[in-house]
Amino acid sequence: MLQVKVRDDTKRGARFMATICLYQDTRHEEPLHWIRKMLKIGYISRRSDGMSELRINGFEQVRKILTDLKPYIRFKAKQTSMLIKACRMLESRRMSELSDIELRALVTLVFAIKQENYKSKSSLTEDVLHKRLGLTP
């Protein structure tokens, strides 16, 4: 997923975050530990709803893993391609160094990925995010 986190301590008031998140019923979480061991990255947490999740954060790490796995991904192929593209844009520069055009492209990717995933309860819209990032005319 590609998220936007509100941050008062940044110039734009927000930051992007790339995450690979794998979920499994806690009773059967051993494969998550195996994946973490093989990739040598990420952390596993147990949620209160009986699910465990493996999370891997970071633009470079997410891009590398998804690029390696891309030939084998079937159900999240669109999201994979979009997230790799976003990570390439974000891993080499600070958000403050991105142009307004690049930031608009990233906002488009956030919502395109979101559209391909299960619907969330988030009320954040593209217009609100554009305003938060100072991208309004």
N, C-alpha and C positions, 0 to 999 in steps of 0.2 A: 504494500500500500504506500501511497504518497500522501503524507499528511502535512497540514500547515498548523503549526503551534504558535499561539499568541504569546508574544514575548515583549514585555515593556522595556527590556534592556537592550533592544536592538534598534538600529536606525529605522528600519521599516516596520517595526512593531510585531514582527512574526518571523518564523523560520520554517523551512521545509525539513521534513524528516522522511527518509525511506526505510521501510521495514518489511522483512519477510516474516510472516507469522504462520506457523503450522500448529494446528489444534488436534488434540486427541483426548478421548475419554481418559481420565486419570487412572482408571483401572488398567488401561492398556498403554501407558505412557512410555514404556521401554523403547519403542522405535524413535521417539523424540530424543532420548538420551544417546542412542546410537548415531542419529543424524548429527547431533551436536558434537559428538566425539570425532566423527569422520571429518566434519567441516572445521573443527577446532575453533568455533566461534559461536556466540549467542548465549542466551540464558533461558532456563526453563522455569516457569512459575505455575503454581497450581491455583486455579480460580475457585471461587466459592460455589460455582455451579457444577462442580465435578469434572471440569475440563482442565487439561494441562496445555500449556502453549510454549512453543519454542519461538523466541523472537531474535531476529538478527537485524541490527541497525547499522546504518552508515552507508553513504553513497557508494564508496569504492567497493566495500564488501558485498553489498546487495547487487551491484552491477556485475561483479566477477562471478558470484554464485549463479545469478540468473543467466548470464551469458553461457556459462558451462552447462547449465541444465536446459537451456532453451530447446535443443533438439528433441528432448524427451517430454516436454510440457505439452499437454493436450487440452486441459480444461481452462487454463488461465493464460493462453498464448497471447491474446491481445493485451492483457494487463502486463505481462512480462515485457513485451516489446516497448510499451509506453513507459514502464518504469525504468528500463535500461536507458531509454532516451533521456528521461528526466535526470537520472543519476549522472549521465555523461555531462549534462549541462551544469550540474551542481557540485560535482566532486572536485573540480579544479579551481573553483573561484568562490569567494565569499558572496553571500546574497547581495550585499551592498555594491558589488562590482557588476551585477547583472543589469542589462538594459531593461527598459520598460517593455520592449518587445519580447525579450527572453522571459521576463516575469509573467507576461500575459500568456505566453506559450506554456509555462509551467502551470499556471492556473487552469488552463484548458486541459492539460494532462491530468491534474488532480481530479477534475470532474468527469473526464472521460474514463479514468480508471474506476472511479466511484460508480459510474453508470453501469459498468460491466460486473461489478460485485453485487453482493446482496445489499438490499436497501438498508441504509442506516437511519437513525432517528435524528441525524444532524439537521439543523435548520440553516446551516451556512449555505449561502448562495454565491454564485460567481460575482454578482454585483457587490455583495458585502465584502468578499475577499479582495476584489479590486480596490474598494475604498480603503480597506485595512492596509493594503500595500501601497497606497498613494498613487494608484493607477487611474484615477478618474480624471476626466478632462478639466 
